[in-house]
Amino acid sequence: MNNSSDGSNECKPVLIAGAGPVGCTIALYLARNGIPVIIFEAQEALPQDLRASTFHPPTLDMLDELDLTEKLIPQGLIVREFQFRERQTGEEANFNLGMLRGETRHPYRLQCEQYKLTQTVIEMLAEYPHAEVHFGSHVVGYEDTDDGVSALVFDGEDETRIAGSYLIGADGAGSRIRQASGTLFEGLTYPERFLVVSTPFPFEQYFNGLRWVNYVSDPEEWCVMLKTLDLWRVQFPTDPSANPDLLLSDDFIEDRLQRLMPKSGRYEIGHRTLYRVHQRVAERYRVDDHVLLVGDAAHVNNPLGGMGMNGGIHDAFNLSEKLVKILVEGEDRHALLDLYDAQRRGICVDFIQARTRENKAMMETSDESAQAARQQRFMQLASSTEKQHQYLLESSMISCLRDSLEIDLCDHERKFS
């Protein structure tokens, strides 16, 4: 590894706060390029809860470069079609991701829980002596220095200063790194919470034409039904005034599932998660000279459309490529890191936030005429090869990824000046 002309030091590792899918992806990318990394994860072990489970085609293309896609496919479910379904009329609008053949090496979604990605990466990092993972360790603050950064790490008993070349905040929506930098997290939090439950019940045997990914509209109660390798995940909206303990209770969940698909006997319920829904973007992704934000630490949005984790992984690749150019090839760090901010924050504001807000508004409307118009729009899109192809480029995040890479600093400075 070469020292860059602006003071980068090959002996100092890149410090990563958070061992989620974004932090782990960055660590593996850098480690494979000979750059020492240390991940600090606040929890004592990797969580296995109901978080993201959709990997879009361009994300699979990226992960393939790290030999991850071939490891994830056996752990997940390949989805070649998804559906917008009207519960009361049974109308379906089906979209075929095979139309993206030639645009991507992976013309499908992979439904695979994000913890399977993080577990796989942690196992792979064990092969690199210059990669370390510290569980039960919080990065609680930092000091930016002339030639790097000094992170303050708390392991539950002691605080330690760790020197690094860069510090990456991949520590989620409540990021301590973002807070320590004084960076605003602009946007809103919706009053309602989403309930996600899993069950092995075979819904596909009882709903005609059901796909592995389904967005089900209903003026009374919409839902999203996603299949993973072993389970169905069902997402419901909830009453903002309801007691969280009630919403997570067996009886409440049973009632929601029975309304979706009445059956004799009770449902077998696996995981259950109740979470707040946010639309927020950090005012900047490069929050200090050697400190950067990625993933949920930089942006959060409602999960309809599966753009949160995927957008975070796109952040990870964009930033990792630039760090390799800086730390290995000695290129100018200021221009490259400012470009990371311009490309990833710009596309988040312009596309991801707008699209996910639109997805939520479309799903939750209780106006029957608006629901009918929405369903007709999707059916018209699905019936036209050209329109469906364009819609798939957008919904799979191929278009926004391409657009982000076309952003240069001059365009960004003109837009936000």
N, C-alpha and C positions, 0 to 999 in steps of 0.2 A: 504494500500500500504506500502511496506517495503522500508526503506532506503537501498541502495546498499552499499557495503563495501568500494567503491571507491569515495564516496562523493556525489552521486546522492541525490537530495533533493526532497522529496515528495511534498513540498509546491510550488515548482517552476513549472510552466506549460511548456509544450512543445510549442514553438512558431513556427508557420507555416506561411511563406510568400507565399500568393497565394491561392485563393479559386477556382481553377480549379478542374478537376476531380481527380487529384493526391493528391493535398493538402486536398481536402474534404474527400477523402477516408482515408487518414492517420488520420485526425481529428476524424472521426467516429470510426475507429478501436481503437484508444487510449482511447477515451471517454468511449467506451463500456467496456474497461478494467480498468476503474477508474482513468485514468491519466488525469489531467487537461490540457486543450489545449486552445490556442488562435490563431485564424486565422486572418491575416491582409491581406485584399484585396484592391488593389490600386483603383479599379473602385468603383463607387458609388452604383452599383448593379450588379448582375450576368449578364454577356452578354448572348444574345440569337442570336448568329451568326452561320455561316456555318463553323463549325470546325469538329472534328472527329464525326463519327456516327456508327462505326462498333465495336461491342463487340465480341471478339473471345471466343470460348468455355471455355478455362481455366480461362479467365477473369470472365466469368459468374459464374464458379465454385467458384472463390474467393469471388465475390460480394455476392454470396448466403450465405456465412458465416456471412455477415453483414445484412442479410435480405433485401438486395437491389435488387437482381435479380427479385424476385417476384413483386417488385414495378415497375421495369422498363419494364417488358414484356408487360403489358397493354398499355404502352406508346410507344412501338416500333413495329417492324415487325420481326417475326421469319423467318430466311432465311435458308432453308435446302439444297439449291443448289446454286452454282455460276457458271459463265460461262466465257470462253474465246471465243470471237467471231471475225471472220474476216469479216469486213464490206463489202468488195467487192465481196467475194465469198459466204458469208452466212454460211461458215463452223462454227460448234460449237463444243467446248469441254466442257462437263458438268461434274462438280464434286459434289458428293453427300456427304454432311457432316454426313449423317446417318451412314456412314462407321466408324465413330469415336465412335459409341456406345460401351460402355465398357471401353473406354479410358477417358471419361469425362461424367459428369452428364448432360451436355448440348450439345448434338451433333448437334449444329446449331450455326449460327451467329445471333446476335440480331442487327438489324439496328435501332438505337435510338440516337437522337442527344445528345451530351455530356452535354448540358445545362440541360437536363432533369435529368441526374444523379446529377449534382451539386445542382439543386433546391431541389431534393428529400433529399439529405444529409443535406442541411441547415435546412430543416424542421425537420429532425430527430434529429439534434444536439440541437434543442430547448428543447428537453426533458431532456437534461443533464445540471444541474446547473454548472458543472465544465467545460463547453465548451462555449467559447465566439467567436463571429464573428464580426470583425470591418471592415466595408466598408469605402472606401475613405481614407485608411491608407496604406502608403508605408513603408516597411522596407528598409531604405536607407543605413544602415551600421550596424556594430556590433563590440563588443569586446569580445573575448573569455577569460573566467576567469578560476580560479582554480576549481571552483565548478559549472560551468555552462556557461551562455552566457548573455550578455547585448545587447539587440537590440535597435537601434536608429530608432524610428518610427515617420514619418511625416504625419500629418492628414490634410494638406492643409493650416494650420495656425501655428501650433506649433510642435516642435520636443520633443519627450519624450523618456526616457530610460526605457525599460521594461526588467526585469530580467526573465530568463527562464532556464530550465535544459538543453534544446537543442534548436537549431534553424534549421529549415528545409527550404531550398530554393526550393519552388515549384512555383517559380515566372516566369516561362517561359523562352523562348530562350534568352531574353534580361536580364536575372536574375541579379538583383542588388547584391544579396548575392554572386553569383559566381564572379562578378566583384570586390566586396569589398574584397574578399579573395585572389585576384590576380591569380585565376586559369585560365589557358589557355583553350580556347574552340576550339579544333583542328579540322580541316576539311576544307570544302569548301561550297560556296554558288553558286548555279547554276545561269547562266545569265538569264534564262527564268523564268517567273512567271506562276503559275497555276490559271486559272479562274474557280470558282465553282459557279454555278447558280442553283436555285431551281424553279420548275414549277409543277403545279398540272396536267399538260397534261398527259393523260393515254397512255404512250408509249407502254405499254404491249398489247394494243389493235391493234397496228399497226406493231409490229415486231413479226414474228413467232418465237416461242420458247424462247422468252426473259425471263430471270430469274430476280430475284429481285436484284442481284449483277452481273454486266457484265463489263468485260474488253474488249473493242472493239478496235481492231487493224485496221490501215489503213495507208498506206505509206504517204498519204496526210495530214491526221489529225486524230490521235487516240483520244479516249475519254473513260471515265469511267462513267457508268450509275448505280446509286445506288438508290434503293427505300427505303424511310422511311414510317412511318405510313400514312402520308398525302401527301407527295410530292416525286417527282423524283429529285435527285441531279445529275447534270451532270458536269463533270470536263473536261476542255480542256487545252491543252498547248497554250501558246501565244508567239508572236514575242517579243524577248527581247528589240528590239528597239522601240516598239510601245508605244504611250502615254498612261499612265494608265487611264486617263479620257476617252479615246476612248474605251479601253478594257472593261470598266464598263458601257459604254453607252447602252441605250436601243437598238439602231440600230445595234451595233456590236453583242450584245448577241442574238438579233433576227436573225441575219444572221447565226450565228453558229448553233442555234437550227433548223432553216429552212434547213440548209445543212444536219443536222442529220436526220430530219424527215420533209420533205416538207408538208405544210398544208395550207389551206385557212385561212386568218385572222392571227392576230399576237398572239404570245404566251403570256400567263399570267406569268409574272416573279415575283418570290418572293425575296428571299435573293440573294445577289451577293457578292462574296468575291474574291479579287485578292491578292495573297500572294507569297512571295519569297519561294524558296525551298532550304533547307540546308541539308548537311550531316556533322554533327559535334558531337564530344564527348568531354566532359570535361576531362582534364588530370587526375583528381581524383574526386571521389564522396564524400569522406570524406575530406572536404577542410580545416577543423580545428578540434581541439579536440572535440568540442561540436557542430559542424556545418556540415550539410550534404546536398547534392543536390539530387533531384529526378526529374523524368519526363523531360520536355523540358529544364529545367535548367541544366540538366546533359547530355542530348542527344537529337538531332533533326535529323530527316530523312525525305525524301520525303514520301508522304502519300500513295503511291501505295502499297497495301497489308494490310493497316490498322494496322501497327505495332507501331505507335508512342504513341497514348494514351494507348493502351493495354500494351506496354512495361513500360510506366509510372506507370500504376496501379500495374503491377508486382513489380516494384521498391517499391511502397507504401506498399504492403503486406510484402515483404521481410524485409524492414526497420522497419515497425511497429511491426512485430513479435519479432525482436531483441530488440527494445526499451522496449517492455513489459518484456522481460527476464531481461533486465538491471534494469528498474525502479520498477518492481513489484517483481521479483524473486531474484534480487541482483546479477545477473551473471556478469562476467567480461566484461566491456563495450569495452575495447580496442580490444580484440579478436573478439567480435561480430560485431563491427562497421567496423573493417578492413575486416571482412568476407563479410559484405554487399557490400563494395566497390569491393572486388574480384569477388563476384558472379554476381552482376548486371553490372558493367563496363565490366567485362570479356566477358559476353555473348552478350553485345551490340556491342563490337568491333568485336567479332568472327562471330556473326550470323546476328543480326538485320541490322547493317550498310551494310554488304555485300549483304544480300538478297534484301534490298530496292534499293540499287544501281543497282543490276541486274534487278529488276522489272522495273525500270525506263528505263534502256537501251533497254530492250526487247520491251517495249511499244512504244518508240519514234523512233525506227529505220525507215528510209525512204527507205531502201533497200528492194525491193519487194521479192527477193529470201530469205533474212533473215527473213522477215515477214512470208513467207510461211513455212520456216523451223521451226520457232517458233510455228506456229499453228499446224503443224504436230506433234511436240514434245508433245504439250498439248493433242492432240487427242490420241496419243499413251499412254500417262499416264492415261488418262481417260478410256481407253479401257481395262486396266489391273487392276484387283482388288487389287493385291499386290502393284503395283506401285502407284495407286491412294491413297491407304491407307497411304503409306509412305509419299507421297506428302502432304496429308491433315494433317498429324502429324506435318510436318514442317511449312506449310503455316498458320495453326491455332495457331502456337507458342507453341504447347504442347511439342515438342521435345526440343526446346531451353530452355523452362522453366525447364524441367527435367534435362537438361545438366547443367544449372546454379546451381541447388541445389546440384550437385555432385562436384562442385568446392570447394576445401578447400584451406586454406591459403598457405600450403606448395606447392601445385601445382601452385598457382598463383605467389608466389615469385620466383619459379624456372623459370616460363615462362617469367616474366618481369624483371628478374635480368640481 
